[in-house]
Amino acid sequence: MPAELLRDAIATFHDLLTDELAAESQDQLDDQLRRRGLFFGTRPLCAVLRPRLLRPEQYGFLRSRLRGVLRSFDTAYFAALENDGVRAQFGLDGWEEELLQLDPGFHEPSPTGRLDIFFDTETNELRVVEFNAETPAGQAYTDVLTEVFYGLPVMRVFLRRYEARPLPARPGLLNALLGAYQQWTNGASARPRIAILDWREVPTYSEFMLFAEYARSQGLECVIADPREVEYRDGALLAEGAPLTLIYKRVLLSELVERTGLDSPVMSAVRDHAVCMVNPFRCKLLHKKASLAVLSDERNADLFSAEERLAIAAHIPWTRRVEDRRTLYHGKTVDLMPFCAEQRERLVLKANDEYGGKGIVLGWETQPEEWDRALKAALANATEPAATCVVQERVGVPSEPFPSMINGQLQFANRFVDTDPFICSGSYMDGCLTRLSTAALLNVTAGGGSTAPAFVVESRE
């Protein structure tokens, strides 16, 4: 029933898009994207005229099912801290091992996170394919894009028939940052001076501005800082001449270490507990794509409770680190590398610590000889943590029709839909990023790439 009601809501929205209303809505969308800075580099974030729509039951299903998945990640994290053998499965580099030993001053390894999920609203199939546990982006973009869509002419008409509830993400993100900071200060009530930390030239800089604006609206001082421009002096990390107490880290740790070294001002200040950093060094553990292999590998089954094993079986696709071994595939023992070579069309190869679609080889879109070369290269580098790869079973990618204006004409095209819930304090979902693409590899820069705000909808009748 929820799927049928959702189809009705989508059909209603599409029927409202007359040529005139679509053109008027597109003009307003284009204007608002420019005014609000909703760009990934120079590319507009949104290329469609309909938001993602979900029924209350579907959103509730997402939230409830993800709780078990998140508990499983939590179990794997603490097992890795305590057990060298478990930790070795994540493929940490030497410097990552070193930094993992440093207590961040709060409980969660990733107070802010984002799961990448394929969620089929027709069947309720939900499969988690990645966990961005280091530098999840999109909260501010999504919230502001939601505000933009509320004002579109077509949305105003749709709201006469349907109630549409937004899924704000910035409040949850800010609460997660402040919660970690409060633990770091042992409950002290002082308000932090926040720095959003990343390189000034990154394409997401406009989102930093949107989040800083939101933090300031909540009475917090917030600046945007480049790691190359801060100073560590007299026990304080300084940006724009004043001490920082909380870093909202958007820079990747691997890039930070590569460009500025392990003894840079930022690294030294965090190591000395002169500043609180979220997410901390320990976020690298769960951010590794091998974390899904740890969850799904039969050799780790005893780590998890019965409830966690059910969540893993239902929502984590079969994933293994590339190595020469025997393992189980849906209850059957296989030689991993020959199996991967034979089952190219049902597998995807992923670099353990990349992002934005880099290092991903889709077996079903790859020629056999190219797939074999990729597997051999991955196996040859299996003992090098920085070059570790995982192989993961292909999952169904849902699609929905979305309207867009192309050369002044309204067109409808099926786009693959990626559901990316924002995770707060490592334990609950709060808000959701939706990515759309005409290509099987979903990210903002992919073919037909777009983001769309998500609304929970109910009929007013």
Sequence and secondary structure as in RCSB ss.txt:
>XXXX:A:sequence
MPAELLRDAIATFHDLLTDELAAESQDQLDDQLRRRGLFFGTRPLCAVLRPRLLRPEQYGFLRSRLRGVLRSFDT
AYFAALENDGVRAQFGLDGWEEELLQLDPGFHEPSPTGRLDIFFDTETNELRVVEFNAETPAGQAYTDVLTEVFY
GLPVMRVFLRRYEARPLPARPGLLNALLGAYQQWTNGASARPRIAILDWREVPTYSEFMLFAEYARSQGLECVIA
DPREVEYRDGALLAEGAPLTLIYKRVLLSELVERTGLDSPVMSAVRDHAVCMVNPFRCKLLHKKASLAVLSDERN
ADLFSAEERLAIAAHIPWTRRVEDRRTLYHGKTVDLMPFCAEQRERLVLKANDEYGGKGIVLGWETQPEEWDRAL
KAALANATEPAATCVVQERVGVPSEPFPSMINGQLQFANRFVDTDPFICSGSYMDGCLTRLSTAALLNVTAGGGS
TAPAFVVESRE
>XXXX:A:secstr
 HHHHHHHHHHHHHHH  HHHHHHHHHHHHHHHHHHT EETTEES   SS EEE HHHHHHHHHHHHHHHHHHHH
HHHHHHH HHHHHTT   HHHHHHHTS  SSS S SEEEEEEEEETTTTEEEEEEEE S    HHHHHHHHHHHH
TSHHHHHHTTTEEEEE   HHHHHHHHHHHHHHHTTT     EEEEES TTSTTHHHHHHHHHHHHHTT EEEEE
 GGG EEETTEEEETTEEE EEEE S HHHHHHHH TTSHHHHHHHTTSSEEES TTHHHHHSTHHHHHHH GGG
GGGS HHHHHHHHHHS  EEES S EEEETTEEEEHHHHHHHTGGGEEEEETT  TTTTEEEGGGS HHHHHHHH
HHHHHTTT GGG EEEEE     EEEEEEEETTEEEEEEEEEEEEEEEETTTEEEEEEEEEESSSS STTSTT E
EE EEEEEE  
